[in-house]
Amino acid sequence: MTSRRTFGLGTTLALVVASMVGTGVFTTTGFLVRDVGNAQAVLVGWALGGVAALSGALCFAELTAALPENGGEYALLTRVYHPALGFMAAFVSLIVGFAAPVAASSLAFGRYAVRAWPSLAAGLGELLPTSVTPELALGLALMLFSAALHSMRVSRGAIGQNVATILKLGLIVSLLVAGALSARGGFLAEAGTRDFSAALLSPEMAVGLVFISYSYAGWNAAIYVAGETRSPGRALPRALLLGTALVTLLYVALNAFFLDAAPRELLAGHVEVAQISASHVWGPVAGRYVAGLVALGLWSAVGALTMTGPRIYEAVGRRYSRLAWLSVRREGGGPVAAIALQTVLAVVFAISSTFDSLLEWAGLTLAVMACLTAAGVFVLRWREPELPRPYRAWGYPLTPLLFLTLSSWMIVYTAFGRPLTALAAVVTLGLGLGLWVLVRVTGDEPSEVGPTKG
């Protein structure tokens, strides 16, 4: 069934914001405080993550405006390089780009929800078997609800996503305003365990950028629905750039509040930094209120990931006959089979993995794929200079080079500092290529890679 162009600038912009403002910004600063040891360096790290995301958005905006098809990196890498790399990108998107973040966001939702509504957690604890915690049960329920919503009707899912995103932005703005009016003396006022320069240039900061880049992941969300977007040459670049710029400003301000609200010993290594910061400044009741609002924001993030990711596997199903079942849609609804596959994998990850291991693995693997895609701006300009480009990356070639440099720094240091995480990323990429060999059938792919349109 052919998808229709039903999404406008408002929905694509909401997708970018909702996909970005999810688990990471409310959960990862505690790990950065523990490892980097300097509050000012942590804030600069968040700013660097925003610069990298904006540079990447400029690259992706040019590529997607010129090649407006559903499928994200899968469609772009297939066109720019080779179908094998495109398929690998789709596999990576399924495993670590969407299923793992859905699991991480849902687990974080459960953690915040039980702190917001302790009576609910107590009631669930009496009903559930001892092997299932209330946090896990609430996370699983959120995944299944989001899958059902986005399978039923595309328009209904889009409306729900827009409303949830507006509520999430309201949460952040209200938290920032209230924080600005309150007197504090947290980690920003402390000396820290390292001086600024040593902390900023440390291997721990490079590894910390894995967490930060994961938090910014989603700046490319609009490209996954390019084939269902009206006037994609105009709407997609605007959604990518406006959404990324807005979220960068919010992230730096929000983390300044976290770091100024609570001392290092309360933040270091903890996931629920928003609730900890609010409780320290305004008391436990306010902390529970903020935890409830964050839980609602994480619900929005899970919905955005459930809405965008399956469009990639749907595009794969249209190309590869052995995976044609992935392109099945309900009348007026989303790609049911693709949503089901992603949700099943997310449930498995939520049950079997720890929170921080999911973040490291996903962040590193996604950084590799983002580098390959951003480099496609150079490749496509060289190979197809006459290709119509409704949008050209501002600052070319400096902005693509900046993105590639920052991402490479993060990848290299993480590979040395976290060898098991690097090995898991390599295995994931290898599995994607191996699966391509198994599913490809002659005639599924274009005979000429590059100028041929997928």
C-alpha positions as CSV (number, residue, x, y, z in Angstrom):
1,M,0.0,0.0,0.0
2,T,1.5,3.4,-1.0
3,S,1.9,5.9,1.8
4,R,0.4,9.4,1.3
5,R,2.0,12.7,2.1
6,T,0.0,13.6,5.2
7,F,2.6,15.3,7.4
8,G,3.3,19.0,7.3
9,L,6.0,21.2,8.9
10,G,4.2,21.2,12.3
11,T,4.2,17.4,12.6
12,T,7.8,16.9,11.3
13,L,9.1,19.6,13.6
14,A,7.2,18.0,16.5
15,L,8.8,14.6,15.5
16,V,12.3,16.1,15.7
17,V,11.7,17.8,19.1
18,A,9.8,14.8,20.6
19,S,12.5,12.3,19.4
20,M,15.3,14.4,20.8
21,V,13.8,15.4,24.1
22,G,13.6,11.9,25.6
23,T,15.6,9.7,27.8
24,G,19.0,11.3,27.6
25,V,18.5,14.8,28.8
26,F,16.7,13.6,31.9
27,T,19.0,10.7,32.7
28,T,22.6,11.0,31.5
29,T,24.0,14.1,33.3
30,G,24.5,11.9,36.4
31,F,26.9,9.7,34.5
32,L,28.7,12.8,33.1
33,V,29.1,14.3,36.6
34,R,30.5,11.0,37.9
35,D,33.0,10.5,35.1
36,V,34.1,14.1,34.0
37,G,34.2,15.7,37.4
38,N,33.8,19.3,36.4
39,A,30.4,21.0,36.1
40,Q,31.5,23.7,33.6
41,A,33.1,21.0,31.3
42,V,29.9,19.0,31.5
43,L,27.9,22.1,30.2
44,V,30.4,22.7,27.4
45,G,30.0,19.0,26.5
46,W,26.3,19.6,26.1
47,A,27.0,22.6,23.9
48,L,29.4,20.6,21.8
49,G,26.8,17.9,21.3
50,G,24.4,20.6,20.1
51,V,27.0,22.0,17.6
52,A,27.5,18.5,16.3
53,A,23.8,17.8,16.0
54,L,23.2,21.1,14.1
55,S,26.1,20.3,11.7
56,G,24.7,16.9,11.1
57,A,21.2,18.3,10.6
58,L,22.6,20.6,7.9
59,C,24.1,17.6,6.1
60,F,20.9,15.5,6.4
61,A,18.7,18.4,5.4
62,E,20.6,18.7,2.0
63,L,20.5,14.9,1.4
64,T,16.8,14.4,2.3
65,A,15.6,17.5,0.4
66,A,17.2,16.1,-2.7
67,L,16.1,12.5,-2.0
68,P,12.7,12.8,-0.2
69,E,11.9,9.1,0.4
70,N,10.9,7.2,3.6
71,G,13.6,5.1,5.1
72,G,16.1,7.6,6.6
73,E,19.7,6.4,6.5
74,Y,18.6,3.2,4.7
75,A,17.4,5.1,1.7
76,L,20.2,7.6,1.7
77,L,23.1,5.1,2.1
78,T,21.5,2.8,-0.5
79,R,21.5,5.6,-3.0
80,V,24.8,7.2,-2.2
81,Y,27.0,4.2,-1.6
82,H,25.6,0.6,-2.0
83,P,22.5,-1.4,-1.1
84,A,24.6,-3.4,1.4
85,L,25.4,-0.3,3.4
86,G,21.8,0.8,3.2
87,F,20.6,-2.5,4.5
88,M,23.2,-2.4,7.3
89,A,21.9,1.1,8.2
90,A,18.3,-0.3,8.4
91,F,19.4,-3.2,10.6
92,V,21.3,-0.8,12.9
93,S,18.3,1.5,13.0
94,L,16.1,-1.4,14.0
95,I,18.4,-2.7,16.7
96,V,20.1,0.3,18.3
97,G,18.5,3.3,16.6
98,F,14.9,2.6,17.7
99,A,14.4,-0.7,19.6
100,A,17.1,0.0,22.2
101,P,16.1,3.6,22.7
102,V,12.4,2.6,23.0
103,A,13.5,0.2,25.7
104,A,15.7,2.8,27.5
105,S,13.0,5.4,27.3
106,S,10.4,3.0,28.6
107,L,12.7,1.9,31.5
108,A,13.3,5.6,32.4
109,F,9.5,6.2,32.2
110,G,9.0,3.4,34.7
111,R,11.6,4.8,37.1
112,Y,10.2,8.3,37.0
113,A,6.6,7.1,37.2
114,V,7.1,5.1,40.4
115,R,8.7,8.2,42.0
116,A,5.9,10.4,40.9
117,W,3.1,8.0,42.0
118,P,4.5,5.8,44.8
119,S,1.0,4.5,45.7
120,L,0.7,3.1,42.1
121,A,4.1,1.4,42.4
122,A,3.0,-0.1,45.7
123,G,-0.2,-1.4,44.2
124,L,1.6,-2.9,41.2
125,G,4.1,-4.5,43.5
126,E,1.4,-6.5,45.2
127,L,0.0,-7.7,41.9
128,L,3.1,-8.5,40.0
129,P,5.3,-11.5,40.4
130,T,8.6,-10.9,42.2
131,S,10.6,-11.2,39.0
132,V,8.8,-8.1,37.5
133,T,9.4,-4.7,39.1
134,P,6.8,-1.9,38.8
135,E,9.3,0.1,36.8
136,L,9.6,-2.7,34.2
137,A,5.8,-3.3,34.1
138,L,5.0,0.3,33.5
139,G,7.7,0.5,30.8
140,L,6.3,-2.6,29.0
141,A,2.8,-1.2,29.2
142,L,3.9,2.1,27.6
143,M,5.6,0.2,24.7
144,L,2.5,-1.8,23.9
145,F,0.2,1.2,24.1
146,S,2.4,3.3,21.8
147,A,2.6,0.4,19.3
148,A,-1.2,0.0,19.3
149,L,-1.8,3.8,18.9
150,H,0.5,4.2,15.9
151,S,-0.7,1.0,14.2
152,M,-4.3,2.1,14.2
153,R,-4.4,5.4,12.3
154,V,-1.6,7.6,11.0
155,S,-3.5,10.8,11.6
156,R,-4.5,9.9,15.2
157,G,-0.9,9.1,16.0
158,A,0.3,12.4,14.6
159,I,-2.2,14.4,16.6
160,G,-1.3,12.6,19.8
161,Q,2.4,13.2,19.0
162,N,1.9,16.9,18.5
163,V,0.0,17.3,21.8
164,A,2.5,15.3,23.8
165,T,5.4,17.4,22.4
166,I,3.7,20.6,23.4
167,L,3.2,19.3,26.9
168,K,6.9,18.2,27.0
169,L,8.1,21.7,26.0
170,G,5.8,23.2,28.6
171,L,7.4,21.0,31.2
172,I,10.9,22.1,30.3
173,V,10.1,25.8,30.1
174,S,8.2,25.8,33.4
175,L,11.1,24.0,35.1
176,L,13.6,26.5,33.7
177,V,11.5,29.5,34.8
178,A,11.0,28.1,38.3
179,G,14.6,27.2,38.6
180,A,15.8,30.7,37.5
181,L,13.7,32.2,40.3
182,S,15.1,29.9,43.0
183,A,18.3,30.4,45.0
184,R,20.7,27.4,44.6
185,G,24.3,26.4,45.3
186,G,24.8,23.0,43.6
187,F,27.7,21.4,41.7
188,L,28.2,24.5,39.5
189,A,29.4,26.4,42.6
190,E,31.8,23.5,43.7
191,A,35.4,23.1,42.6
192,G,34.9,19.7,41.2
193,T,37.4,16.8,41.1
194,R,39.2,18.2,38.0
195,D,40.0,21.6,36.6
196,F,38.1,22.7,33.5
197,S,40.8,22.1,30.8
198,A,41.8,18.7,32.1
199,A,38.2,17.6,32.3
200,L,37.2,19.0,28.9
201,L,40.1,17.3,27.0
202,S,39.9,14.0,29.0
203,P,39.1,10.6,27.5
204,E,36.1,10.5,29.9
205,M,34.7,13.6,28.2
206,A,35.1,11.9,24.8
207,V,33.3,8.8,26.1
208,G,30.7,11.1,27.8
209,L,29.9,12.5,24.4
210,V,28.5,9.1,23.6
211,F,25.8,9.7,26.3
212,I,25.4,13.3,25.0
213,S,25.1,12.2,21.4
214,Y,22.5,9.7,22.4
215,S,20.6,12.5,24.1
216,Y,20.7,14.5,20.9
217,A,19.7,11.5,18.8
218,G,16.5,12.3,17.0
219,W,17.7,15.5,15.3
220,N,17.3,13.5,12.1
221,A,13.8,12.1,12.9
222,A,12.0,13.9,10.1
223,I,13.9,12.1,7.4
224,Y,12.2,8.9,8.3
225,V,8.9,10.2,7.1
226,A,10.2,12.1,4.1
227,G,8.0,10.1,1.8
228,E,4.9,11.1,3.8
229,T,5.7,14.8,4.1
230,R,4.1,17.6,2.1
231,S,6.6,19.9,0.2
232,P,9.6,17.9,1.6
233,G,12.2,20.2,0.0
234,R,11.0,23.0,2.2
235,A,9.5,21.4,5.2
236,L,12.2,18.8,6.0
237,P,15.2,21.3,6.2
238,R,13.2,23.7,8.3
239,A,12.0,20.9,10.7
240,L,15.6,19.5,11.1
241,L,17.3,22.9,11.7
242,L,14.6,24.6,13.8
243,G,14.0,21.5,15.9
244,T,17.7,20.9,16.5
245,A,18.5,24.6,17.4
246,L,15.5,24.8,19.8
247,V,16.5,21.6,21.6
248,T,20.1,22.6,21.9
249,L,19.2,25.8,23.7
250,L,16.8,23.9,26.0
251,Y,19.4,21.2,26.7
252,V,22.1,23.6,27.8
253,A,19.7,25.6,29.9
254,L,18.1,22.5,31.5
255,N,21.5,21.0,32.4
256,A,22.6,24.3,33.9
257,F,19.6,24.0,36.2
258,F,20.4,20.4,37.1
259,L,24.1,21.2,37.9
260,D,23.2,24.3,39.9
261,A,20.3,22.7,41.8
262,A,22.1,19.8,43.5
263,P,25.6,18.9,44.8
264,R,27.8,16.4,43.1
265,E,27.2,13.6,45.6
266,L,23.5,13.6,44.9
267,L,23.8,13.7,41.1
268,A,26.8,11.5,40.4
269,G,25.9,8.2,38.8
270,H,22.1,8.6,39.2
271,V,19.5,8.3,36.4
272,E,16.7,10.5,37.9
273,V,18.6,13.8,37.8
274,A,15.4,15.9,37.1
275,Q,13.6,14.5,40.2
276,I,16.7,14.8,42.3
277,S,17.3,18.4,41.3
278,A,13.7,19.4,41.9
279,S,13.5,17.7,45.3
280,H,16.7,19.3,46.5
281,V,15.5,22.8,45.6
282,W,11.8,22.6,46.3
283,G,11.2,19.6,48.4
284,P,9.9,16.0,47.9
285,V,6.4,17.0,46.8
286,A,7.8,19.2,44.0
287,G,10.2,16.4,43.1
288,R,7.3,13.9,42.6
289,Y,5.5,16.5,40.5
290,V,8.5,17.0,38.2
291,A,9.0,13.2,38.0
292,G,5.4,12.9,36.8
293,L,5.9,15.5,34.1
294,V,9.1,13.9,33.0
295,A,7.3,10.5,32.8
296,L,4.8,12.1,30.4
297,G,7.6,13.6,28.4
298,L,9.2,10.1,28.1
299,W,5.9,8.8,26.9
300,S,6.1,11.3,24.0
301,A,9.6,10.1,23.2
302,V,8.5,6.5,23.0
303,G,5.6,7.5,20.7
304,A,8.0,9.4,18.4
305,L,10.3,6.5,18.1
306,T,7.4,4.1,17.5
307,M,6.1,6.4,14.8
308,T,9.3,7.0,12.9
309,G,11.4,3.8,13.1
310,P,9.0,1.3,11.5
311,R,9.0,3.5,8.3
312,I,12.6,2.4,7.7
313,Y,11.7,-1.3,7.9
314,E,8.6,-0.7,5.8
315,A,10.9,0.8,3.1
316,V,13.2,-2.3,3.4
317,G,10.2,-4.6,2.9
318,R,9.3,-2.8,-0.3
319,R,12.8,-3.3,-1.7
320,Y,13.5,-6.9,-0.5
321,S,11.0,-9.5,-1.5
322,R,11.9,-11.9,1.4
323,L,11.1,-9.1,3.8
324,A,7.9,-8.0,2.1
325,W,5.9,-8.7,5.2
326,L,7.5,-5.6,6.8
327,S,5.6,-3.3,4.4
328,V,2.1,-4.5,5.5
329,R,-0.2,-1.6,6.6
330,R,-3.7,-1.3,7.8
331,E,-6.0,0.9,5.8
332,G,-5.3,4.5,7.0
333,G,-2.9,3.1,9.6
334,G,0.8,2.6,10.2
335,P,3.1,-0.2,9.1
336,V,1.7,-2.8,11.5
337,A,4.3,-5.6,11.0
338,A,7.2,-3.2,11.3
339,I,5.9,-1.7,14.4
340,A,5.3,-5.1,15.9
341,L,8.9,-6.2,15.1
342,Q,10.4,-3.1,16.7
343,T,8.2,-3.5,19.8
344,V,9.1,-7.1,20.3
345,L,12.8,-6.3,20.2
346,A,12.4,-3.4,22.6
347,V,10.6,-5.6,25.1
348,V,13.5,-8.1,24.9
349,F,16.1,-5.3,25.5
350,A,14.1,-3.9,28.4
351,I,13.9,-7.2,30.1
352,S,17.6,-8.3,29.5
353,S,19.8,-5.2,29.5
354,T,20.9,-2.5,31.9
355,F,20.2,1.2,31.3
356,D,23.7,2.5,30.9
357,S,24.8,-0.4,28.7
358,L,22.0,0.3,26.3
359,L,23.0,4.0,26.1
360,E,26.7,3.4,25.4
361,W,26.0,0.7,22.7
362,A,23.3,2.7,21.0
363,G,25.3,6.0,21.1
364,L,28.5,4.6,19.6
365,T,26.9,2.5,16.9
366,L,24.6,5.4,15.8
367,A,27.6,7.7,15.6
368,V,29.3,5.5,13.1
369,M,26.2,5.4,10.9
370,A,25.7,9.2,11.2
371,C,29.3,9.7,10.0
372,L,28.8,7.6,6.9
373,T,25.6,9.4,6.1
374,A,27.0,12.9,6.6
375,A,30.0,12.1,4.4
376,G,27.4,11.3,1.7
377,V,27.1,15.1,1.1
378,F,30.6,15.1,-0.3
379,V,30.0,11.9,-2.3
380,L,26.8,13.0,-3.8
381,R,28.0,16.5,-4.7
382,W,31.0,15.0,-6.5
383,R,29.1,12.2,-8.3
384,E,25.8,14.0,-9.1
385,P,26.5,17.7,-9.3
386,E,23.4,18.3,-11.4
387,L,21.0,16.6,-9.0
388,P,18.3,19.2,-8.0
389,R,19.0,20.3,-4.4
390,P,16.1,22.4,-2.9
391,Y,18.4,23.0,0.1
392,R,22.2,23.2,0.3
393,A,24.0,22.7,3.6
394,W,24.9,26.1,5.0
395,G,28.7,26.5,5.7
396,Y,29.7,23.7,3.3
397,P,32.3,22.1,3.5
398,L,33.2,23.3,7.0
399,T,29.9,22.1,8.7
400,P,30.1,18.5,7.4
401,L,33.8,18.4,8.4
402,L,33.0,19.7,11.9
403,F,30.4,17.0,12.3
404,L,32.8,14.3,11.1
405,T,35.6,15.6,13.3
406,L,33.6,15.7,16.6
407,S,32.0,12.4,15.9
408,S,35.3,10.7,15.0
409,W,36.9,12.0,18.3
410,M,34.1,10.5,20.2
411,I,34.2,7.2,18.3
412,V,38.0,6.7,18.6
413,Y,38.2,7.5,22.3
414,T,35.2,5.3,23.1
415,A,36.7,2.4,21.2
416,F,39.8,2.5,23.4
417,G,38.1,3.4,26.6
418,R,35.1,0.9,26.3
419,P,36.4,-2.0,24.2
420,L,33.4,-4.2,24.9
421,T,31.1,-1.5,23.8
422,A,33.1,-1.1,20.6
423,L,33.1,-4.8,20.0
424,A,29.3,-4.9,20.4
425,A,29.0,-2.1,17.8
426,V,31.3,-3.9,15.4
427,V,29.3,-7.1,15.8
428,T,26.0,-5.2,15.2
429,L,27.3,-3.7,12.0
430,G,28.6,-7.1,10.9
431,L,25.3,-8.8,11.6
432,G,23.6,-6.2,9.4
433,L,25.9,-7.0,6.4
434,G,25.5,-10.8,7.0
435,L,21.7,-10.5,7.0
436,W,21.8,-8.6,3.7
437,V,23.7,-11.5,2.1
438,L,21.0,-13.8,3.3
439,V,17.9,-11.9,2.3
440,R,18.9,-10.3,-1.0
441,V,17.5,-11.7,-4.2
442,T,18.5,-10.8,-7.8
443,G,16.1,-8.1,-9.0
444,D,15.4,-6.7,-5.5
445,E,18.0,-4.0,-6.0
446,P,18.8,-1.5,-8.7
447,S,21.4,-2.7,-11.2
448,E,23.3,0.6,-10.9
449,V,24.0,2.0,-7.5
450,G,24.1,5.8,-7.3
451,P,22.1,7.7,-9.9
452,T,19.4,5.0,-9.8
453,K,16.4,6.1,-7.7
454,G,15.3,3.6,-5.0
